[in-house]
Amino acid sequence: AVLLHNAPRRVDTIEVESAVHARTVVLGSVYAGVDALANRHANRSRLLRGAASYYAGGLRAVATWRAASYRVTVDGEEHPHRGYTVVAANSAYYGSGRMIAPGARVDDGLLDVVLIRAAPRRLFFTLMNELKSGGHVDRPEVRVLRGREVRVEADRAVPYGADGEVDAVLPVTARVLPGALDVLC
């Protein structure tokens, strides 16, 4: 019925550029920091699969992560950031259904940029639990910016990922491509 009665809807995509990926296009998000490390651990897990591998990868990543100093440039404006992660989100969800950017929309021509500052590990686990509801964005350790282009750099080799597939290190640039994909809903 969807194919017969619904017109395609145009949604945004994200163009990812780095030293490793000249022009990769993804739909959901680009993330740098502890979540990229967690994703790397999950993808390399031989014992666990699915959501369990992400939880185990997340625990392992948080246990070993130390805050990085990032330079986040959104539409030409620089935002120094010391913390756990930077996420450029086209959609509200990432990881196994975690609501990283509750205000993100796939058809608004913008990326929601979520920065999670350095915090005690115990508080970071609380923040991660709040990703179920999106409540983390109300905490002072979380900042949300919006823009069309985001460049993320760091003071050391920090991993980044994109939609669970890309595995590389910073720097990376994420650029929204408005209305680049037709989907049936």
N, C-alpha and C positions, 0 to 999 in steps of 0.2 A: 504494500500500500504506500509506503514511503516513496518508493521509486516512481509510482504512478501519479501521486497527488501532490508531492512537495517540490518546490523549486529549490535549487542549490542555494546555500547560504555562504557568503564570502567571509573567510576568517583570516586573521593575521598569521604569519609565520615569523621565525627568527632566523636571520642570517648570522652565522658564527664565523669569525675570522681569527686565526692565530697562526703561529709559526708552523703548526702541524696541520691545520685545516684551513685551506685557502678560502673556501666558500661552502660550508656545510649548512644545510637548512633543517631546522627542527621546529616543532610545534609548541612544546610546553615551556621549558625553562633552561637556562644556563646557570650553573651554580659553581661557586669556587670556595674551597675550604673544607671544613670537617665533613660536610655532607657529600662532597665529591670523594673524599677518602673513604667514607662509609660505603658509597656506591662501588668503589674499586674493590673493597674487601668483599662485599656481597657478590659481585660478579665473579670473583676468583674462588668463592667458597665451593668446596667439593662435597661437604657433608650436608649442607642445608640448601634449600631451594625456596623460591617465592618470598613471601613476607618475612619468614623466619630468617632468611639470609640477610635481609635488610636490617632487622632488629639486631642480630648478632654483629653485623658489620658496623652498625651505628655505635653499639657499646664499645667495640674495639677501637673505633676511630676517636670517640670522645675520651676514652681512657688514655690515649697517647697524644692527643692534639694539644698544641700550645698556640695561643692567639697569634695571629699574623697582623702585620701593619699593611693595610691595603691603601691604594690610591684608586678611588672610584670616580670616574668622570661620566657624568650624565648630561648629555646634550651640551658638552663643552664646559660644564661647571664641575670643578673638582671638589670631592668630598673625602677628606682623609678619614680612615676608619680603622680601628684596631679591634679585632674580634674573631669570631668563629667562622662566619660565612657571609657571602654576598650572593644573592639570588636575583637574576633578571628573569621575571616571570611573565609569560604571555597568558597563562591560565592560572586559576586559583590553586590548583593541586600539583604536587610533585611527589616523588618517592612512591611508596605504596599507599596512595590516597591521602597524603598529608596536605593540609590546607596552608601552604606557606604564604600565599598572597590573597587573602579573602576578597580584596577589591579588584583583582585582575579580571579582565574580560578579553576574550579571544578576538573581539571585533572592534576594539576601540582605538587601534592605531598606536597604542602605548605599551611599554613594559613597566610593570611594577617592580621596583628594585628594593629588595628587603635586605637590610643590614642587621646582623645580630652581633652586638658588641661583646667584648670579653666579659665573662661573668664567672663566679665560682661554679665548678662542675655540677654541684647539687642543684643550683638554680638553672643551669643549662638543661638538665634532665627535665625539670619542671616545664621549661619553655618548649622542649620537644614534645612533651605530653600535651601541651596546649595546641599543638598543630592539628589535633583532631577537630577542634572547634574554630580555629583561627584566632583564639583569644590572646595569643602571644603578641599580636600587633599592638595591644594596649599597654604593654610593659615598657618601662623607660629604656631597657636594653635593646629594644627593637626600633628601628627607624625605617620608614617606607618612603621612597622617592618615586617619581614617575618621569619617564622620558622615552624618546625614540631610539637613542643610541647610548650604549653603556660600554665603557672600557674599564677593565679591572686589571690592576697590576699589584704586585706585592713585593715585600722586602726579601722574600726567599722563594724557593721553588714550591709554590702552592698548587695542588691539583685542582682542575676544574672538570666539569662534566656537562653534558647536554642531553636531556631526555634519556638518561641512563645508558647512552651508547658511546658518546665521546669520552675519552680518557686521555687527558693531556695536562700540561702545566701552564700557568699564567705567563705572559699576559694574554688576554682574550678580549675581543670586541663583539658585542651582541647588538644587532640592529633589527628593528621591527620592519617587516615587509607587509604593509597594510593590505588587507583583502587579497592576499596572494594565493589563497587556496579555496576552491569551491568544495563544500561538503553537503551531503544530504542529511537532514535532521528529521 
